[in-house]
Amino acid sequence: MAAPGTPERPAVLSARETEPVRVVETLEGREVEGAAGSRVFDLGRNIAGWPEITVRAPKGTAVRIYPSESLKDGRAFQSISNVGGPLWDSYTTGGSGSETWHPSFSYHGFRYLELRGLPEGATVSVRGKVLRADNASAGDFTSSDELINGIHSIIRRSIEGNMMSVLTDCPSREKLGWLEQNQLVFPALAGNFDMQAYMRKIMRDMGDAQTEDGLVPSTVPEYTNLPGSYRNDSNWGGAVVLVPWQMYTTYGDKDTLSAYYPRMKAYAAFLEGQVKAGILDYGLGDWFTPDRTFPRAVAGTYGYWRVVDALSRISGVLGDAEAAALYRAKADASAKAVSDAYYDPASGTLGGGGQGAEALALDMGAYPEGERERLLGHLVGSIEAAGDHLLLGEISLPAVFRVLSGAGRDDVVHRIATRTTSPSYGYQVLAGNTTLGESWDGGPGQSQNHFMLGAIDSWFTGRVAGIQQAEGSVGYRRLLVDPAVVGDLTSASGSYTTPYGKASTSWERDGERYRLRVTVPAGSTAEVHVPVGSGRPGATAGARLLRTENGEAVYEVGSGDWTFTSAYTGVPDAS
């Protein structure tokens, strides 16, 4: 059934393309102290799934099961802003001895289960049946820093908790397929799980939901018709263009590009109807940012720019040279319009000087010629002035990591990653969160199982472990191995299953010695960067030294296992 106000379309039956949602794990509940009249159980971590009880009680006993992500005063805490509580499952015993039950037509987000209605003498045990789309694991990561490992863990767990028949925002509240996270956090999604077939299914959902005028609504399938910018935002609907492009570069999936190319162009045309002089001043802004000075138009235009920028590349891949040139011109004009409207040459700031606006501008090239370093310097200074905390939203979050890392400022990203005061990832880890929260402090007033702020996870695998794709490569045919040896990290390792097979890295440093091990799958090659100090670096026989520059030895290798060594004490702080 179509959402209210949306014309009905003929239903088309199609085969399922992706893995089904399955029970992938069962967690045993441990009873903890609860309020009078209740029995409370802790599963040990936050999950999405079914609460299951085994109960022995007199016939006709009505047991209510209240799921929650946190507790308050010994009871399940279901804040109205989070789940619209009270919410519960109910089971009435048949009196036939020990009875086991779980719901079958709904699921919840929860760590705790509060049971009410059990009489004296009743026995009960509880379990959590973990549900998710059974997509194969695609990668792993670990390092010498347990805080960073904890951040990786809560992000991966939050991806698992929202990987159902669609990628949901959270399992405790809306359970809607909000699209912005699919493209913004795509590298982290694909770095943890095989997303190729799964994203093809989500692309079909987008195509089914697209309206006759080209709009792709912000949630698909569109079970409910949301008002205004909650339904129409370029950073949400733009997933119809950006996800196929990401699938092509990651998996070499050209078929999805071809199949949805007409729909992509239709969506770009829809957005162009809202663009005035290169600016798209509509949408939700930098969603969830604490910066109240953020200009909404910068986020709206950034979303439009990403759509036409990607379309220029997609058109080129598909051989549509005329369209490629047209979209390239639109993207360049849009970036210039943001620069002209929001860059302040007197102060070297953009959009009032907030972190989010400046990260987006740097990512899209929206600054006057020769002003990039000045604008970058102000962004870095703003982060440092905030105690290495980020004061921005989910739209600009991936951009700030791309910009900083691309400028050689992995030291800044590392300091961001290792903050432990709010707002930060580390604050959530030390607070005991087991999944990533919707807000920066991960508190119980909002969802505690959102992956929308999980973009840093791709920095862990791509820069700390050093597994990236070389520029211009498609489907990881050519790897770039360039670990960021930053801060007090003494080791890191990771793996990623590319279309050619498993690529992996492992590095460690001890005193003045650095060792990097690399596995390149058959059919691939890799460019490997090794930081060097005094002395000549060493490498497995067959590695070809291309050059030595900027404190690095750069090698080219083919498939197989490789080891590189050097005398190296650490990367000096770029500041």
Salt bridges, closest charged atoms under 4 A:
GLU17 OE1 - ARG200 NE 3.30
GLU17 OE2 - ARG204 NH1 3.50
GLU19 OE1 - ARG22 NH1 3.17
GLU25 OE1 - ARG45 NH2 2.68
GLU31 OE2 - ARG39 NE 3.01
ASP42 OD2 - ARG30 NH2 3.64
ASP42 OD1 - ARG111 NE 2.87
GLU52 OE1 - ARG127 NE 2.69
ASP89 OD2 - HIS108 NE2 2.72
GLU114 OE2 - ARG75 NH1 2.60
GLU114 OE2 - ARG116 NE 2.79
ASP134 OD2 - ARG22 NH1 2.97
GLU160 OE2 - ARG156 NE 3.84
GLU160 OE1 - ARG157 NH1 3.26
GLU174 OE2 - ARG173 NE 3.46
ASP205 OD2 - LYS201 NZ 2.66
GLU222 OE2 - ARG231 NE 2.48
ASP253 OD2 - ARG200 NH1 3.80
GLU272 OE2 - LYS330 NZ 3.63
ASP281 OD1 - ARG296 NE 3.13
ASP309 OD2 - ARG313 NE 3.24
ASP309 OD1 - ARG328 NH1 2.82
ASP332 OD1 - ARG328 NE 3.28
ASP340 OD2 - LYS336 NZ 2.72
GLU358 OE1 - HIS378 ND1 2.87
ASP363 OD2 - ARG402 NH2 2.72
GLU371 OE1 - ARG374 NH1 3.05
GLU384 OE2 - ARG415 NH2 3.03
ASP388 OD2 - ARG415 NE 3.21
ASP410 OD2 - ARG463 NH2 2.66
ASP411 OD2 - ARG409 NH2 2.90
ASP411 OD2 - ARG415 NH1 3.45
GLU438 OE2 - ARG173 NH2 3.11
GLU438 OE2 - HIS450 NE2 3.87
ASP457 OD1 - HIS152 ND1 2.65
ASP482 OD2 - ARG463 NH1 3.92
ASP482 OD2 - HIS529 ND1 3.94
ASP488 OD1 - HIS414 NE2 3.92
GLU527 OE1 - ARG478 NH2 3.41
GLU527 OE2 - HIS529 NE2 2.68
GLU527 OE2 - ARG547 NH2 3.74
GLU549 OE2 - ARG547 NE 2.91
GLU552 OE1 - HIS529 ND1 2.85
GLU556 OE2 - ARG478 NH1 3.24
GLU556 OE1 - ARG544 NH2 2.48
ASP573 OD2 - ARG415 NH1 3.36
